[in-house]
């Protein structure tokens, strides 16, 4: 049976994704991307970070991502999406301490 995603896990993903979108707003490199692309890329990265932190809801978070991708019709294997996701990942990890770490450890 599927396990319920804990509130703190969902809030951690939301906080990390929000943090990344706030970082993206300050970076000119992201003006060419649709807001939905940035948002989904940020959610992908937030989920990736939670997986790295051994989040207990890995499978459930991946199912949520699959549903979002399907519903939003965003091609997550497109070059543009992957570049956006990777730029956000680099930005997150270069400004990660201590804010992003605090979010994950809550």
N, C-alpha and C positions, 0 to 999 in steps of 0.2 A: 504493500500500500504506500501511496505517496505520503510524504511527511509534510506537515505544514511549515511554511517559512516563518520563522520567528519575527516578531515586530522589529527587534533590534537589527536583524539582518536586512530587512527591507529598508529601514531607516538609514543604515550604513551605506547601502547601495545608492539610495536617493541622495544622501549627503555628498558622497563621492562624485556622483554624476553632476550634481549642482555645482560643486567646487570646480569641476573641469569646465563646465559651461561658463562659469564666471571668469575662469582663466582665459578661455577662448575669446570672450568679448573684448578683452584687452589686446588681443593679438591680431594684427592686420592679415596674417596668413589665412585666417578663417572666414574672411568676408565672402569668398567665392562659394562657400558651402551652404546648402540649405540648412535652416535651423533644425529640421527633423533629422538630418544626417549627423549634425553635431550632437544632438541629444542622444540619438541611438548609439553613436560611437562612444559617448561618455558613459552610457549605461553598460555597454560591452566592457569598457575598461574597468568600471567599478566592479562588475561581476568578476572580471579577471583578477582584480586585486583581492576580492573576498575569497576566491578560490586559493590564491597564494597564501592567504592568511588562515587557511584550513577551515573555512566556513562550513558548518555542518549541513547547509542547505544547497550544496553545489548542484545537484541534479535538478532540484526544484527551480533554482535560479536559471539554469540553462533552458528549462521548459518555458519559463516566462519569456526569455529572450527569443526563443523560436516562435512563440505566439506573436510577439511584437513585430518581428521581422515579417511574418506572414501578413499580419493585419496592415502594416504600414507600407508594404510593397517596396521596401528598400533593398536594393541589391547589395548585400553585405560582402560579396566577393568582388565587387567592382573596384577598380583601381582607385577611384576617387574616395570611396568609403574607407578603404584600407589605409590610404594616405592620411585622411582626416583622423581616423582612429589612432594611427601611429604617432601623428603629431601631438594629439592630445595626451597619449601615453608618455611621450618624452616630456611634455610640459608638466604633466602631473608628477612625474618622478624627479624632475629637476627642482620643483617647488614643493615637493611632497612633505618635507619635514618642517614643522611638526604637525601641520594641520591635517593632512590626509592620514597620517599614522594615528592621530587622535581619533579621527572619525571611525577608522576600522577597529580600534581597540575599545570603543565604547561598549 
